[in-house]
Amino acid sequence: MAEAMQHGAGVTEAEIRAGAVFGIRNTADAAQGVTEVTEAESARASLIRSRNGHRINWRLLAAARQEAAGQVKKAKERAGKGANILEFLDALFEYDVPEEKEAQRLAEEARRTAELCGQCGRAFGEGAAVYFAPKVYVGMATLVREPRFQSTAVCEGCAPKYLLEREHDRTGWRMFINEPCDTCGRQVVSRTTHGMWRLRRHVFCCARCQWTHHNTARNERGVRAREKVCEVCGEEFTAKRVDAKTCSPACKQKAYRRRRATN
């Protein structure tokens, strides 16, 4: 397995979608892929352990697809002929692969908090840069038997080559962000397009920093909107409501009496 990865046996999501893998697959290759997995070992679990970011071992891909097809068949038999879609899905969920569920949880947690690497699970060191939004393999979509990839935050050791070397597209369309997070100050490295670069307003290392920044900005706007001057006594005050016009119950009563006298 390791030898296959070293000799370029890994394939990317784009290659899978383009069908490049299927052009070189045949029965012998599929059999060779299956023999790399022992009878007691799940091919889908092996595919998770042998992944390298968005690259996966194509020798295990056929066996993982066969395993997913077998799980769908078993779920149909377990649910029965008259079962509805919910009963079938309940039966299918029992065949979930723990390694895939952990990979999905880790990728989602890294995207949300950027405390752990979304692939290897190691904690980010103090001052370590966050490489954001590269796609990581997180398992097979059982029903369609296709690999699933998820954008997440990864460490320098798991970052793809194009982020480490900042390779620019020849057309000049793709650009790189290498700036501190607007909330926590950690360095963020990511790739974007020229159009999005011009439209960007903030840089965040994770969803939590994004929420914190926008919540703080909203609260500050609310405080400024509640800084008022009493229309009765002329004193400045911070109102509890945006539509408040007086600073105290006494001034509120005076304003009421003035309105009554005017009317």
C-alpha positions as a printed Julia matrix, in Angstrom:
263×3 Matrix{Float64}:
   0.0     0.0     0.0
   2.73    2.45    0.95
   4.71    1.46   -2.15
   1.7     2.17   -4.33
   1.35    5.65   -2.85
   5.03    6.38   -3.42
   4.76    5.46   -7.1
   1.85    7.83   -7.72
  -1.0     5.39   -7.15
  -2.97    8.1    -5.34
  -5.77    9.82   -7.18
  -7.44   13.15   -6.57
 -11.13   14.05   -6.43
 -10.87   15.74   -9.83
  -9.41   12.59  -11.39
 -12.17   10.48   -9.89
 -14.89   12.82  -11.19
 -13.27   12.97  -14.62
 -13.29    9.18  -14.82
  -9.51    8.86  -15.17
  -9.46    6.04  -12.63
 -11.94    3.86  -14.47
  -9.88    3.9   -17.65
  -7.12    1.87  -16.0
  -9.29   -0.37  -13.86
  -9.96   -4.01  -14.79
 -10.79   -7.25  -13.04
  -7.16   -8.06  -12.24
  -6.59   -4.6   -10.76
  -9.73   -4.94   -8.67
  -8.58   -8.33   -7.41
  -5.17   -6.87   -6.57
  -6.85   -4.08   -4.64
  -8.93   -6.56   -2.68
  -5.93   -8.7    -1.75
  -4.36   -5.71   -0.02
  -7.12   -5.88    2.59
  -7.38   -8.83    4.94
 -10.67  -10.61    5.49
 -11.06   -9.14    8.98
 -10.24   -5.62    7.82
 -12.61   -3.14    6.22
 -11.48   -1.74    2.85
 -13.19    1.54    3.67
 -11.28    1.75    6.95
  -8.01    0.98    5.15
  -8.76    3.73    2.64
  -9.11    6.21    5.52
  -5.83    5.11    7.12
  -3.91    5.28    3.82
  -5.25    8.68    2.71
  -2.98   11.62    2.07
  -5.22   14.67    2.19
  -7.29   14.73   -0.99
  -5.28   11.85   -2.51
  -6.37    8.26   -1.93
  -4.99    4.84   -2.88
  -6.82    3.71   -6.02
  -5.84    0.07   -5.32
  -8.24    0.16   -2.37
 -10.95    2.17   -4.11
 -12.5    -0.78   -5.96
 -12.62   -2.89   -2.78
 -14.21    0.0    -0.88
 -16.87    0.35   -3.58
 -17.6    -3.37   -3.43
 -17.88   -3.19    0.34
 -20.32   -0.25    0.11
 -22.43   -2.15   -2.45
 -22.53   -5.17   -0.15
 -23.63   -3.0     2.77
 -26.48   -1.53    0.71
 -27.61   -5.05   -0.24
 -27.51   -6.24    3.37
 -29.44   -3.16    4.5
 -32.17   -3.88    1.92
 -32.44   -7.47    3.1
 -32.53   -6.4     6.72
 -35.2    -3.75    6.15
 -37.41   -6.13    4.18
 -39.42   -5.77    0.99
 -42.18   -3.55    2.35
 -39.81   -1.16    4.14
 -39.99    2.57    3.47
 -36.98    4.8     2.88
 -36.58    5.7     6.57
 -36.51    2.06    7.63
 -33.95    1.31    4.91
 -31.73    4.21    6.03
 -31.96    3.07    9.66
 -30.75   -0.37    8.58
 -27.98    1.18    6.47
 -26.72    3.37    9.32
 -25.86    0.23   11.27
 -23.12   -0.48    8.72
 -21.38    2.88    9.19
 -17.59    2.58    9.39
 -16.22    4.01   12.7
 -13.03    5.26   10.99
 -15.08    7.25    8.48
 -17.33    8.73   11.17
 -14.26    9.8    13.14
 -12.68   11.33   10.02
 -15.86   13.31    9.31
 -16.12   14.46   12.93
 -12.48   15.53   12.99
 -12.78   17.47    9.72
 -15.91   19.26   10.93
 -14.37   20.05   14.33
 -11.23   21.46   12.69
 -13.31   23.63   10.38
 -15.33   24.92   13.32
 -12.57   25.57   15.88
  -9.14   25.0    14.21
  -7.82   23.49   17.45
  -6.91   20.14   15.86
  -5.72   19.24   12.38
  -8.64   18.04   10.26
  -6.64   15.07    8.95
  -4.09   13.82   11.48
  -5.86   15.12   14.6
  -2.74   16.72   16.12
  -3.18   19.97   18.02
  -1.92   23.15   16.37
   1.21   24.4    18.1
   1.5    27.9    19.48
   1.96   30.32   16.61
   1.48   27.57   13.99
  -0.15   28.61   10.73
  -3.57   27.22    9.78
  -3.87   25.93    6.23
  -7.53   26.42    5.53
 -10.0    24.87    3.07
  -8.01   22.09    1.36
 -10.23   19.07    0.67
  -9.64   15.94    2.74
 -11.01   12.45    2.06
 -13.51   11.54    4.8
 -15.08    8.31    3.53
 -17.38    6.73    0.97
 -20.91    7.86    0.16
 -22.48    4.44    0.65
 -25.53    4.78   -1.61
 -23.69    6.17   -4.66
 -20.39    4.41   -3.83
 -18.29    7.5    -4.47
 -15.53    9.08   -2.32
 -16.5    12.03   -0.15
 -14.23   15.04    0.37
 -14.62   17.85    2.88
 -12.92   21.24    3.16
 -11.3    21.75    6.55
  -8.3    23.26    8.37
  -5.06   21.25    8.44
  -1.58   21.62    9.89
   1.61   22.25    7.93
   2.47   18.55    7.87
  -0.84   17.67    6.2
  -1.12   20.73    3.95
  -1.08   20.08    0.19
   1.94   21.02   -1.85
   0.26   23.91   -3.65
  -0.37   25.67   -0.32
   3.13   25.04    1.02
   4.86   26.32   -2.1
   2.21   28.95   -2.96
   2.09   27.85   -6.58
   0.23   30.39   -8.7
  -2.01   29.46  -11.56
  -0.48   30.29  -14.94
  -3.54   32.29  -15.89
  -3.17   34.44  -12.78
  -6.71   33.51  -11.79
  -5.85   31.89   -8.46
  -4.24   33.81   -5.61
  -3.17   32.96   -2.07
  -4.11   34.46    1.27
  -1.31   34.54    3.83
  -2.53   36.9     6.53
  -3.37   36.82   10.25
  -6.88   35.94   11.41
  -8.93   39.06   12.16
 -10.06   37.58   15.49
  -7.26   35.52   17.07
  -4.25   36.67   15.01
  -3.13   33.21   13.86
  -1.59   33.07   10.39
  -4.02   31.76    7.78
  -2.9    30.29    4.45
  -5.55   29.61    1.85
  -6.16   29.75   -1.87
  -8.76   31.93   -3.52
  -9.65   33.36   -6.9
  -8.8    36.83   -8.12
 -12.44   37.89   -7.98
 -12.93   36.68   -4.41
  -9.63   38.32   -3.4
 -10.98   41.7    -4.49
 -14.3    41.17   -2.7
 -12.9    39.77    0.57
 -13.3    41.86    3.72
 -11.99   39.6     6.49
  -9.7    36.6     7.04
 -10.63   33.94    9.6
  -8.93   30.72   10.64
 -12.17   28.93   11.6
 -15.91   29.33   11.87
 -15.69   30.15   15.58
 -13.47   33.16   14.91
 -15.89   34.27   12.21
 -18.86   34.05   14.6
 -16.92   35.87   17.34
 -15.92   38.7    15.01
 -19.41   39.3    13.64
 -21.09   38.98   17.05
 -18.66   41.51   18.53
 -19.22   43.89   15.63
 -23.0    43.58   15.99
 -22.83   44.25   19.72
 -20.65   47.32   19.15
 -23.12   48.64   16.6
 -25.92   48.1    19.1
 -24.05   50.03   21.82
 -23.43   52.96   19.48
 -27.11   52.98   18.47
 -28.12   53.2    22.17
 -25.91   56.2    22.94
 -28.49   59.0    23.15
 -29.22   62.47   24.51
 -32.32   62.9    26.68
 -34.87   65.11   24.91
 -36.03   66.57   28.28
 -32.92   67.32   30.36
 -30.26   67.11   27.63
 -28.12   64.57   29.5
 -26.23   61.86   27.58
 -27.17   58.3    28.5
 -26.96   54.7    27.28
 -30.48   53.47   26.63
 -31.69   49.91   27.14
 -33.76   50.19   23.98
 -32.89   51.71   20.63
 -36.13   53.73   20.49
 -35.73   55.28   23.99
 -35.88   59.1    24.1
 -35.57   59.9    27.81
 -32.97   58.98   30.41
 -35.26   58.29   33.42
 -38.88   57.72   34.42
 -39.08   61.31   35.64
 -38.02   62.71   32.26
 -40.36   60.26   30.55
 -43.27   61.62   32.63
 -42.3    65.21   31.83
 -42.2    64.41   28.1
 -45.64   62.81   28.37
 -47.1    65.9    30.08
 -45.64   68.15   27.41
 -47.28   66.08   24.69
 -50.6    66.2    26.55
 -50.39   69.99   26.95
 -49.52   70.43   23.27
 -52.43   68.27   22.13
